[in-house]
Each structure stands twice: as structure tokens, then as C-alpha cells.
Amino acid sequence: MSDAVLPAQASLEADILSALGARSIVLVGMMGVGKSTIGRRMALRLKLPFVDADTEIEAAAGMTIPEIFERHGEPYFRDGEARVIARLLEGGPVVLATGGGAFMREETRSRIAAKAISVWLRADHDVIMRRVRRRADRPLLQTADPEGTVTRLLTEREPVYGKANITIASRDVPHDRIVDECIETLHAYLCGPPPAQSPADVASAVR
């Protein structure tokens, strides 16, 4: 069979960009699911800028997220987070990684729905715990029972994350495999399945 019968990989990215227009791709999900890592690789594949909302929040506030939580509390942080994400979504197509709680705010979900395609990176409890144990900068896990906190957050948040346009399973496989799945699923969501070829078309392509 000739290559003409198979869609070229590069055309997936071109099709996605064309279908996106001015919209962004926003990654949502729990801490530790790989939003920044996967987001950077997706942005490279799509030749779009990558933006990490948490990094932008820290730059705007002039302090780290743990410092914001400690000095001002979570409600103050969430208000700033909503403002920063709103600004970033006005800036044209980017791949945007958001913090674990950002999608919980209805105002932010509405903005994302209007300005972007949302991708939920979904990971099991055990995968999240293995990953977040490696880092000590998670303010919501500074508790006597981090595992219980993750269980509670998953219970609260998963029904809301489920409102995202697309769900991708984040698990312990090579990052590029997850990125491939994101690209393929985005293409199917935005562009639909490739048109079916009739037997006569296939026969003429392989002559």
C-alpha cells in the first residue's frame, strides 16, 4: 500500500492547528499527572508556545506558590490564579498547563470552554502518590496525612475534571507515548475520523 493511503503524522499537527484557530489547549488534572511535562512536548509537536500557569502566577506575585499560600491563604491564591489564566487565554493559541485546583472554579471552566480545548490528564491515586512524594513544594499536601488528602481531592475533583473536552490516561509509560495519544485524540475530536476510502480508491492508490 502506498503512503498516500495513510495520513502522514505531520498532517495531524497541521490539521489540529488549523481547527484550533485562535483557541488554546489547556491541560487540567491533579498535581503529579504530568501537565507541565506533557504540555511542553505537545507544544513542541504543535509548534505552539508552552505556558505554565503556576510559573506565571509566581512571576505576577513576586513570590512562590507556597509563599502565597502561607502569607495570604488559598482563596487569595485562587483569585490570582483565575485572573492569570483569563489573561493567558486572551493571548492567542498556546499550550497551557494549569494547577490542580484551577478547573474547579466555574468562572475559569467557562473561560476555558470559550477560549480553548481542555484535556484532562487522569492518573490513578497510586501513580499520583508516587510522583508527588518526590517534591516538597505542594502546599495542599503539607498535612499529617498526604495520602488521605490526595484521596479526598480526587473524590472532589474528578467529577469536575470529567467535564473537560478530552480525557487521556496518564500512567507510567514513556512521555512521548502519552503525547502521541493526546495528538491523536485531539485530531479525532477537532477534525473527526479520517474519511473512509472505498475499495476502488484503495485499489487505485496501490497501483
Phi, psi and chi 1 to 4 in degrees:
 res  aa     phi    psi   chi1   chi2   chi3   chi4
   1 MET       -  136.7 -173.1  179.8  -71.3      -
   2 SER   -77.3  160.8   91.8      -      -      -
   3 ASP   -62.9  -21.1  -69.2  -18.5      -      -
   4 ALA   -63.5  -23.7      -      -      -      -
   5 VAL   -77.2  -26.2  178.9      -      -      -
   6 LEU  -100.1  134.0  -59.0  172.1      -      -
   7 PRO   -65.6  130.2   21.9  -29.6      -      -
   8 ALA   -67.7  142.9      -      -      -      -
   9 GLN   -56.8  -41.4 -177.9   65.0   31.9      -
  10 ALA   -61.1  -28.9      -      -      -      -
  11 SER   -71.4  -23.2   75.3      -      -      -
  12 LEU   -60.1  -49.1  -65.7 -178.1      -      -
  13 GLU   -63.0  -42.4  -74.4   88.0  -19.5      -
  14 ALA   -63.3  -41.5      -      -      -      -
  15 ASP   -63.4  -42.7  -71.7  -10.1      -      -
  16 ILE   -61.3  -47.4  -70.8  168.2      -      -
  17 LEU   -60.2  -42.0  -73.9  173.3      -      -
  18 SER   -63.5  -42.9  176.7      -      -      -
  19 ALA   -72.2  -29.8      -      -      -      -
  20 LEU   -67.0  -40.6  -86.5  176.3      -      -
  21 GLY    62.8 -124.8      -      -      -      -
  22 ALA   -88.8   -1.1      -      -      -      -
  23 ARG   -76.4  156.8  -68.8  178.1  -65.6  177.5
  24 SER  -102.9  172.0  -67.1      -      -      -
  25 ILE  -111.5  123.1  -63.7  168.0      -      -
  26 VAL  -115.8  123.7  176.0      -      -      -
  27 LEU   -93.7  128.4  -59.4  176.0      -      -
  28 VAL  -125.4  163.3  -55.4      -      -      -
  29 GLY   140.8  175.9      -      -      -      -
  30 MET   -66.4  160.7  -80.1  -75.2  -72.0      -
  31 MET   -56.5  143.4   62.9 -171.1   89.6      -
  32 GLY    85.0    0.7      -      -      -      -
  33 VAL   -86.2   -9.2  -62.4      -      -      -
  34 GLY   100.6   24.5      -      -      -      -
  35 LYS   -60.3  -42.9  -63.3 -176.6  -63.4  -73.5
  36 SER   -71.2  -44.9  -65.0      -      -      -
  37 THR   -63.2  -49.5  -57.1      -      -      -
  38 ILE   -67.5  -39.5  -59.9  -57.7      -      -
  39 GLY   -60.4  -43.3      -      -      -      -
  40 ARG   -61.0  -43.1  -77.0 -168.9 -175.6   90.0
  41 ARG   -70.5  -37.5  -66.8  177.3 -175.6 -130.3
  42 MET   -63.0  -43.4  -79.3 -178.7   63.1      -
  43 ALA   -61.0  -39.8      -      -      -      -
  44 LEU   -62.1  -44.8  -79.2  172.3      -      -
  45 ARG   -62.3  -38.8  -73.7  -85.9  -64.2  -88.8
  46 LEU   -91.6   -3.7  -65.9  167.1      -      -
  47 LYS    57.1   43.4  -62.8 -178.5  172.5   57.9
  48 LEU  -115.2  156.1  -72.7  173.9      -      -
  49 PRO   -66.0  146.7  -16.0   28.1      -      -
  50 PHE  -105.7  135.6  170.4   75.9      -      -
  51 VAL  -132.0  132.6 -174.7      -      -      -
  52 ASP  -103.9  116.4 -172.6  -54.4      -      -
  53 ALA   -58.6  -39.6      -      -      -      -
  54 ASP   -61.9  -41.2  -76.9   -6.8      -      -
  55 THR   -62.7  -41.1  -58.3      -      -      -
  56 GLU   -67.0  -36.4  -65.3  -68.0  -39.8      -
  57 ILE   -64.2  -44.7  -68.0  162.0      -      -
  58 GLU   -62.5  -40.6  -69.7 -178.6  -25.2      -
  59 ALA   -64.5  -41.7      -      -      -      -
  60 ALA   -67.2  -36.5      -      -      -      -
  61 ALA   -86.8  -19.1      -      -      -      -
  62 GLY    70.6   23.2      -      -      -      -
  63 MET  -155.2  165.0   62.6 -176.3   89.8      -
  64 THR   -76.5  162.7   66.6      -      -      -
  65 ILE   -62.4  -43.6  -72.8  172.7      -      -
  66 PRO   -56.6  -37.4  -28.2   36.7      -      -
  67 GLU   -67.3  -39.6  -74.0  170.9  -17.3      -
  68 ILE   -61.5  -45.7  -61.9  170.7      -      -
  69 PHE   -60.5  -43.3  -93.4   76.4      -      -
  70 GLU   -69.1  -41.8 -175.3  178.2  -11.6      -
  71 ARG   -83.4  -35.7  -65.4 -176.7 -165.7  180.0
  72 HIS  -121.4  -18.0  -58.7  -70.3      -      -
  73 GLY    92.5  166.7      -      -      -      -
  74 GLU   -67.1  -42.6 -175.5  175.9   -2.9      -
  75 PRO   -56.9  -40.9  -26.9   36.3      -      -
  76 TYR   -61.8  -44.8  177.7   92.5      -      -
  77 PHE   -60.1  -45.0  168.3   76.8      -      -
  78 ARG   -63.8  -36.6  -64.3  -62.2  175.4 -161.4
  79 ASP   -63.6  -45.3  -71.7  -17.2      -      -
  80 GLY   -64.8  -39.2      -      -      -      -
  81 GLU   -60.0  -44.6  177.9  179.5   54.7      -
  82 ALA   -61.8  -41.4      -      -      -      -
  83 ARG   -65.6  -42.9  -71.8 -166.6  -61.3  -88.1
  84 VAL   -65.5  -44.2  166.6      -      -      -
  85 ILE   -64.2  -40.3  -70.0  173.4      -      -
  86 ALA   -58.3  -43.3      -      -      -      -
  87 ARG   -65.0  -44.1  170.1  173.8   57.8   81.1
  88 LEU   -64.5  -35.8  -65.9  171.8      -      -
  89 LEU   -70.7  -18.9  -71.8  172.7      -      -
  90 GLU   -81.3   -9.6  -68.7  -63.1  -31.3      -
  91 GLY   -89.2   13.4      -      -      -      -
  92 GLY    92.1 -179.5      -      -      -      -
  93 PRO   -66.6  123.6   20.4  -28.3      -      -
  94 VAL  -141.5  167.7  -61.8      -      -      -
  95 VAL  -100.6  118.4  176.2      -      -      -
  96 LEU  -117.1  122.0  171.8   62.1      -      -
  97 ALA   -95.0  128.7      -      -      -      -
  98 THR  -109.8  160.4   60.8      -      -      -
  99 GLY   -70.4  162.6      -      -      -      -
 100 GLY   -60.2  -29.0      -      -      -      -
 101 GLY   -97.2   -5.0      -      -      -      -
 102 ALA   -61.6  -41.6      -      -      -      -
 103 PHE   -73.6  -10.9 -157.2   61.4      -      -
 104 MET   -73.0  -22.2  -59.8  -59.6  -70.1      -
 105 ARG   -82.9  123.8 -177.9  174.8  -78.1 -140.0
 106 GLU   -60.1  -39.0 -173.6  174.0   -4.0      -
 107 GLU   -58.8  -43.2  167.3 -165.4    4.0      -
 108 THR   -69.2  -41.2  -62.4      -      -      -
 109 ARG   -59.0  -41.5  -73.6 -159.9  -54.4  -81.3
 110 SER   -64.3  -41.0  -63.5      -      -      -
 111 ARG   -64.4  -43.6  -79.3 -151.4  175.8   93.1
 112 ILE   -63.0  -41.8  -69.1  171.1      -      -
 113 ALA   -61.7  -34.6      -      -      -      -
 114 ALA   -80.6  -29.1      -      -      -      -
 115 LYS  -117.2   -0.6  -60.8  -80.4 -172.4  179.8
 116 ALA  -157.5  171.8      -      -      -      -
 117 ILE  -105.9  127.6  -58.2  -61.5      -      -
 118 SER   -98.8  137.6   49.0      -      -      -
 119 VAL  -123.8  117.2  179.3      -      -      -
 120 TRP   -90.5  116.5  173.4   24.2      -      -
 121 LEU   -87.8  109.2  -69.5 -178.2      -      -
 122 ARG  -103.3  126.3 -176.9 -176.9 -173.8  -80.2
 123 ALA  -128.9  150.5      -      -      -      -
 124 ASP   -71.9  159.2  -67.4  -24.6      -      -
 125 HIS   -52.0  -47.5  176.7  -82.0      -      -
 126 ASP   -64.6  -38.4  -68.6  -11.6      -      -
 127 VAL   -64.2  -44.9  171.7      -      -      -
 128 ILE   -61.4  -46.1  -68.2  170.1      -      -
 129 MET   -62.0  -42.1  -75.1  -51.2  -55.7      -
 130 ARG   -58.9  -39.6  -85.4 -157.9  -54.6  -83.0
 131 ARG   -78.9  -42.2  -66.5  174.8 -178.8  176.4
 132 VAL   -74.8  -20.5  -61.0      -      -      -
 133 ARG   -63.8  -21.5  -79.3 -165.3 -172.0  103.0
 134 ARG   -75.5  -14.6  -58.1  171.5 -165.6  160.4
 135 ARG  -125.9  144.5  -68.5  175.2   55.1  176.5
 136 ALA  -107.6   13.2      -      -      -      -
 137 ASP  -108.5   32.5   60.3  -14.5      -      -
 138 ARG  -104.0   99.4  -50.3  -75.8 -168.8 -179.6
 139 PRO   -56.7  -37.9  -24.8   32.5      -      -
 140 LEU   -70.6  -13.5  -66.5 -178.6      -      -
 141 LEU  -102.0    9.0  -64.3 -172.3      -      -
 142 GLN   -82.9   63.2  -54.8  -51.5  -53.1      -
 143 THR  -131.1  171.2   67.1      -      -      -
 144 ALA   -71.1  -20.5      -      -      -      -
 145 ASP  -135.0   74.5 -178.9   17.6      -      -
 146 PRO   -58.0  -37.2  -20.5   30.1      -      -
 147 GLU   -65.1  -41.8 -160.9  151.8  -26.8      -
 148 GLY   -64.9  -34.9      -      -      -      -
 149 THR   -65.0  -43.7  -59.8      -      -      -
 150 VAL   -61.9  -42.2  167.7      -      -      -
 151 THR   -60.0  -44.8  -60.0      -      -      -
 152 ARG   -64.1  -45.1  175.8  179.9   59.4   79.3
 153 LEU   -63.4  -40.5  -71.0  172.9      -      -
 154 LEU   -60.9  -44.0  -80.6  169.5      -      -
 155 THR   -61.2  -41.6  -58.6      -      -      -
 156 GLU   -72.5  -39.6  -69.4  172.7   -0.8      -
 157 ARG   -93.8  -30.5  -68.5  178.1  175.2 -179.2
 158 GLU   -58.5  -40.3  -73.9 -155.1  -33.3      -
 159 PRO   -61.0  -30.1  -23.3   34.4      -      -
 160 VAL   -80.0  -43.8  180.0      -      -      -
 161 TYR   -55.9  -32.4  -67.8  149.6      -      -
 162 GLY   -63.5  -10.8      -      -      -      -
 163 LYS   -82.2   -5.4  -62.9  179.6 -179.4 -177.8
 164 ALA   -62.5  157.1      -      -      -      -
 165 ASN   -64.2  -36.2  -61.5  119.9      -      -
 166 ILE  -136.4  143.5  -69.9  167.3      -      -
 167 THR  -120.9  130.4  -59.9      -      -      -
 168 ILE  -125.7  134.2  -60.8  -70.1      -      -
 169 ALA   -78.8  119.0      -      -      -      -
 170 SER   -93.6  120.7  175.3      -      -      -
 171 ARG  -148.2  179.8   62.8 -119.5 -172.1 -110.6
 172 ASP   -83.4   72.9  -67.9  -28.1      -      -
 173 VAL  -128.7  167.6  -61.5      -      -      -
 174 PRO   -54.8  140.8  -27.6   35.2      -      -
 175 HIS   -56.1  -38.5  -69.0  135.1      -      -
 176 ASP   -65.1  -25.8  -75.7  -22.6      -      -
 177 ARG   -68.3  -41.0 -176.0  167.3  159.9 -167.7
 178 ILE   -64.6  -41.3  -54.9  -68.6      -      -
 179 VAL   -62.0  -44.3  174.2      -      -      -
 180 ASP   -56.0  -44.1  -75.1  -17.4      -      -
 181 GLU   -64.7  -39.6  -69.9  176.1   13.7      -
 182 CYS   -60.8  -46.9  -71.6      -      -      -
 183 ILE   -63.4  -45.8  -64.1  -69.9      -      -
 184 GLU   -65.4  -40.8  -71.3  161.5    8.9      -
 185 THR   -71.1  -39.8  -51.7      -      -      -
 186 LEU   -59.4  -43.4  -87.7  167.6      -      -
 187 HIS   -61.3  -45.3 -173.4  -88.7      -      -
 188 ALA   -63.9  -38.6      -      -      -      -
 189 TYR   -69.2  -44.3  178.9   82.0      -      -
 190 LEU   -83.5  -33.8  -71.7  166.7      -      -
 191 CYS  -114.7  -10.9  -51.3      -      -      -
 192 GLY    79.9  168.9      -      -      -      -
 193 PRO   -66.6  152.8   23.8  -31.5      -      -
 194 PRO   -60.6  146.9   19.5  -29.0      -      -
 195 PRO   -62.1  137.2   19.6  -29.7      -      -
 196 ALA   -69.6  138.8      -      -      -      -
 197 GLN   -97.3  140.3  -71.0 -174.2  -53.2      -
 198 SER   -74.3  157.7   70.5      -      -      -
 199 PRO   -54.9  -35.2  -26.2   34.3      -      -
 200 ALA   -66.0  -39.0      -      -      -      -
 201 ASP   -63.2  -45.3  -68.2  -23.2      -      -
 202 VAL   -62.4  -43.4  174.2      -      -      -
 203 ALA   -60.8  -41.2      -      -      -      -
 204 SER   -70.3  -31.7   65.2      -      -      -
 205 ALA   -70.2  -29.4      -      -      -      -
 206 VAL   -93.5   -3.4  -62.1      -      -      -
 207 ARG   -69.3      -  -79.9 -165.9 -165.1  113.5
